[in-house]
């Protein structure tokens, strides 16, 4: 492990993270609010930058192991740094850390009981952490600061969500700026639409940050429900679905024509799942809860879009829905959106590969001469990718069970523990029961609070990069 290179890259991340706090500092001055939280955090980031920079050294090449270390430690360090501003508002450091991690990972679950009492600058800061973490901390800072470009392909690969095809690796840095441009355009478009539908600029921008990053932080205690604006709800639902699609699909469509979108298996898979989840839940609500079908369709479209994109915005209390509908919600959370998007969860592309792999294995059992060849309309996948998907499914499921057991040990009810585990691992946010869509995470016991910090980070980094930090051999100079 090249520790000097690791320090050098962390120094750059800390410097950039400090600069990202300047808009919040300016807003604090503009609204005559407390500016100390942001000023102190910027100073701490600069001091840490100087320490790491003086003890670090630039390197042209970064190995897979070093890429994992930079990415994982980068997320941990920035999460700790961004917890500092919250501590100035009578929030404990552990609760502040949860709020910081929830923001950066796009979970959107809050520990703050009265969000509306918080200063405008802090509300902006919360939403901004969504936007920074949405595409990924590494992607965000590489796009904005060209000096990050050297030797960063491995870090981008480590931070990327979902399987990355071998043909994409040589182009991964070229795609970074294109993805960031798409990300920015969707954010600006969402802001403009929200303003047209009645929100002021700052409120619209905050919710556009949360929507595009599929995060879920709102400036209201009651989330989107408090706006009482059906047109706005529909617009947000559409933008959540747009943000749950692999952003590279939009880049390719821009270059090769928009018809190429409809050839993408993951695009079709996501909207197929969204349509099915919306329709079947609306029918269930109409039949079991006596909700008029059109009202049920409106509510389920928003909720299905929110949960499948793992945003976590709320317009209705889906915890009061019939059991069947709640299980549909849980499955949407678990699967999540597309790989290469800002959404969390297991990912549609993995589900497609998993199902195709199971089908191929069944055919192989029936006919040993059958040659397994996995492919979608636009990609070919070798058996290594299939093995990786099966491996990740196993690890993802085992980790969900481990966190359920931790929550049960800490005295949380079984149903609540199940929902909490999936909601944090998938980076969705709202769960069921005590931690449902109309509640927050403030009532969590201390052990569970520590557990969800790991759960959210593991879900965002997709397990392996974070878990591997705890292997002693990972830090040795030789091997790996």
N, C-alpha and C positions, 0 to 999 in steps of 0.2 A: 504494500500500500504506500503510495506516494503522499505522505502527510503534508509536505510543503505545497504540493499542487492542490490538495484538498483545502488547505487554509487560504490559498490564493483565490480559489473559486468562491469560497464562502465570504471572503472579503468583498468581492464584487457584488454578490447577492445582497449583502448587508448594506452596502453603499446605495444600491438601487432601491432597496426597501425603505431606506431613510428618505430618499428623494420622493418616493411615492406618498409620503405623509404630508408633503407640502400643501396640496389642495385642502386637506382637512385643517391645517394650520391657518390657511388663508380664510376659510369659512368661519373659523372660530373668531378671527379678528372682525370679519364682516358682520357677524351676528352678535358681536360683543360678548362672546362666550369664553369660557376658560381655555386658554391656549397652552397652558403648562403641560398637559398630557402629551401633546404632539411635539412640543419643543424638546421636552425631556427625552422622549423616545427617539427623536432624530439625533440628539446628542449621544445617546447610548449607542445607536447604530453606527455613528461615525467613530466613536471610541473603539468599538469592536472591529470596525473596518480597519482602523489603523493597526490594531493588535494583530489581526490575521494577515493583513497585507505585509507587515514588517517581518512576519515569521513564515510567509509563504513564498512560493516561486512558481512562475508560469511554466506550463508544459504544453507542448504541441499535441501530444497524444494522451487520450484518456481511455484506460481499459474499461471493460464491462464492470469489474469490481469497483473501480474508482468512480465510474458514472453512477452506480447505485449508491455509493457512499455520499457523493455530493448531493444527489437528488434527495435522498432520505434525510440527511442531516440538514440540508437546506430548508426542507419543510418544517423540521423540528425547530430549528433556530428562528426562522421567520415567525412561526406560531408563537414561540416564547416572546419574541420582540413585540409582536402585535397584541399581546395580552396586556402590555404595560399601560396603554391609554385607558383601558377599562378600570384599572385599579384606582384611578383618581376620582371615580364616581361611586365610592363606597361598595365596590364589588371585590370579593376576595380574589386572591391570585388564581386559585383553582377554578373558580367560576369564570374569571377573566380568560383563563387559558381555554376553557371549553368554548366560550364565545368566539375567541380568536380562531381556534381550530375549526369550529362549526362554520365560520365565515370563509376561511381559506379553502376548506374541502368542499364547500357548496352544500353542506348539510342543512344549514338554515334553522336549526333548532336553537332556541334562545334560552338563556338562564335568567334573563332580566324580566322581572314581574311586570313592570310598567315601562314599556318601550317608549310610549308617547311622552314620558317625563324627561327623556334623555335630550341633550342638546342636539341641534341640527348638525353640527360638525361631527358628532359621534355617530349619528345615524348614517351620515354620508360615509364615514370611515368604515362602518360595518358593511355597508353595501359594496364599498370599494374593495374590501377584502374578498368578497365573492368574485368580483370581476378579475382581480389579480390571480386568484386561484382557479378560476373557471377553466381556462385552457391549460393552466399549469404555471406554476411560478417560473420554471425554467423557460418555457415557451414565451411567457409574457416579457421577461427581461431580455431574452435574446432578440425578440422582435423590436424592442425599444432601444436597446443598447448594442450596437454592432460589435463592440469590442468583446462581447461574450461568444462570438462565433467560433473561436478556435477550439477544436476538440470537443464539441458539445453534442455530437450525434448520439453518443452513448447515453448521455443524460436525457436527451429527448426521447430516446427509445425506452429508457427506464420509466419515464414519467407518463408516456403515452398510454391511453386506455384502450384495451382490446388488443387482439393480435395484430402485429404489423407484418405485412408481407415482405419477403426478401427484396422485392423490386422497389419497395418504398424507401428502404434504408439509405441508398445513395442520394435520394432526393429529399430526405427528411428536413434538412436545414433550408433548402430552397422553398419548401412548403410553409415554413414557419411564418414568414412575413405575409404570405398570401392568406393563411388561416387567420392571422391577426387582423388583416384588413377586413375579411368577411365578418369576423367577430365584432369589429368596430362598427361596420355598416349596419348589422342587425341591431346593435345597441342603440345607435342613433335613430334608426327607423322606429324602433320600439318606443323610444323617448318621444319622438314626434307624434306618433299615433296616440300615446297615452295623454299627451297634452291636448290634442284635438278632442279627446273624449272626456276632458274636464280636469285633469290633474295639473297642478302648477309645475314649473320646470324642475325644481329640486326633487319633489316627490316623484315625478315621472322618471327622472334620471335614476333615482335610488331603485325604483322598481324595475327599470330597464336593466340596470346592473344585475339585479337578482334574477330576472327572467332569463337573460342571455347566458348567464353563468349557471343557470338552473340551480340557484341557491335557495331562495325562499325567505330571506330576511325582508320584513316589511317595516314601514314606519308606523304601523298601527298595531295595537294589541290584538285585534281581531283579524289580522291579515287582510286579504282582499275583500272579505265579507263586509268590512266596515264602509267601503265605498258605496255599497248598494247601487251598483251600476252594471246591469247585465251586459251592455255593449262592451264595457271595459273588461269584464270577465271573459267574454268571448275572445277579445283581442289578445289578452294575456295568455289564454289557453292556446291560441294559434302560435304565438311567439314561443311558448314553452315547447311545443311540438317541433317547431322549426329548429330550436336550439338543441333538441335531442337527436338530431341527424348529424352524421359524420360531416364535419365542416369541409373536408377535402372533396366531398361530393359536389358541394357548391362551386368550389374552385374548378373542378373538372367540367362541370356543367357550363360555367362561364366561358371556358376555352373551347369546348367541343359541342355546345348546344344543350339546351335545357331538357331535351328528350332523354339524354343520358341518365338523368336522375331516376327515371322510371325503369331503368335496366338494373339499378343497384339492388341487390338482394336484401341488404340490410334496410334500405329505405322502404321497400315493399313490406318487409317483415315488421318493421316498427309501426307503420301506419295500419297494417293488418291487425296487429295486436291492439293498437289504440282503438280502432273501429270496433273490434270484437268486444273489448273490455267495456267500451262505452255503451254499446247496444245491449249486451247481455245484462249489464248492471241496471240499465234504465228499465228494461223489461221486468227484472226482479223487483225493483223499487215500485214500479207501477202495480205489480201483482201482489206483493207482500206488504207494502207500506202505504198503499192507496194514494201514491203521489201521481198527479196528472202526468201522462207520458211525456209531453213536451217539456214540462218543468224538470222531470227526471232526466230527460235527455240532456238538457242544458247543464244540470248539476253534475251528471256523470261524465260529460265531455270534459268539463273543467277539471274534475277530480282525477279522471283517468290520465289526462294530459299532465297534470301536476305530479302524480305519483310515478307514471312511467318515465317521465323526464327526470324524476327525482328532485324536482324543484321544491315541492312541499308547501306551496301556497294553498290557502284554504278559503272556500266560500260557504261550505256546509260542514256540519259535524258528521263525517262519514262513520264515526264510531257508533252512531245510533242506527245505522243501516242494518238490514237483515244479515244474518251470518254468512250467507252465500256471497253477498256483495262485499263484505269485509274480507273474505278470502280472496276474491278477485283483486281487491286493493293490495293485499299482501303480496300476491303473485306479481302484480305490476311493479311494486317496489323492488322485489327480489331481482327481476329480470332487468329493469331499467331501460336505458336508451341505447344509442348506437356507440360503437367504438369510435374514437376520434372526435367525439362530441364533448360537451361539458357535463353531460349527465353521468350518474353513477350506476350502481347495480352490476349484475353479472354480465350484461351486454347482449344485445340482440345477435350480433355476429357470432358470439360464442355459442348461443343457443342454437343457431342455424347449423354451425359446424358440429355441435354435439348431437343433434338430431340426425344429421346426415351420416355422422360416424356410427351411430347406433344402427341406422338402416343398413349401412354398408356391412357392418359386422354380422347382422342377421342374414344378409345375402351370402356372406362368406361362409357362415355355418351351414346354410342350405346347399351351397355350391363351393367347395374348397378351391376350385379353379378360378373363382371370381377374383378379379384384380381390383383392389380398392383404389379409387381415384376421386378425391374430394375436390369439388369445385362449385363456385356460384356462377352467376351470369358474367361477372367481371373479374373474378380472381380464381386462381388455382392454389390449392393448399396441399402440402405434402403430409405424410404421416406424423412428422415431428410436430406440426401445428395441432393435429388432432390429439396427440399425446399431451401437449401443453394445455389444451382446453380441458381434457379429462382431469389432468393434474390440478388445474386451477379450480375446477368445479368441486373436486374433493376437498381441497384446502379451504375454499370459500365456505363450503357447507360445514366443515369441521369447526372453523373459527366461529361461525354463527352459533353453533351448539355450545362451544366453550363460553362465549359471552352470555348466552342464555343461562348457563349454569352459574356464572358469576352473579348475574342479576338475581337469580333465585336464591343463591346463598346470602345475598344482601337483603333478602326479605321482600323482593318485588314479586307480585302475583304472576302466575304462569303465563296468562295471556299477554299481560303487559311486558313481561320479559321477552317473549317471542317477538312481539312487535318492535320493542326497543332495539333488540339485536339486529333485526333486518333493517329497521329504519336508519340505524347509525352505520352499519356495514355498507348499505347501499347509498349512504349519504343523502337520504331523503328528508329526514327530520321528524315530522309528526308520526306518532305510532298509534297505540290504542290505550284505552283506559285512563290511568293517571297521567299518561304522557301523550294523550290523544291530540287531535287537531285543534281543540279549543284550550289546551293546556300548554305548559312549557316544561323544561327540565329542572326547574329550581328545586323541586321536591326530591330529587335523586339523593340517595345516601352517598357518603364520601367515596366508598369503594367503587360504586357504580359510576360516579363522576370520573374517577381515574380510568375506569374501564372504557367509557365511551370516548375518552381522548384517544386511546389506542385504536378503538373500533373505527372511529371516523378516519384516522390517518391510514390505517390498514386498508379500509375500503377505497380511499382515494388513490393510494399508491399501489393498489391491487396486490396486497399481502407481501410478496416476496422481497421487494427492496427494503422494507422496514424490518421484517422478521430476520433477515439475513444479517442485520447489524449486531444481533445478539450471539452470533457464532464467533467464538474466539479465533478460529482459524481464518476468518474473513479479514482480520486486521494484521495478519502476519505478512512479512515482506515477500515471502516465497509462496508458491501455490496459487490457486485460483487463476 
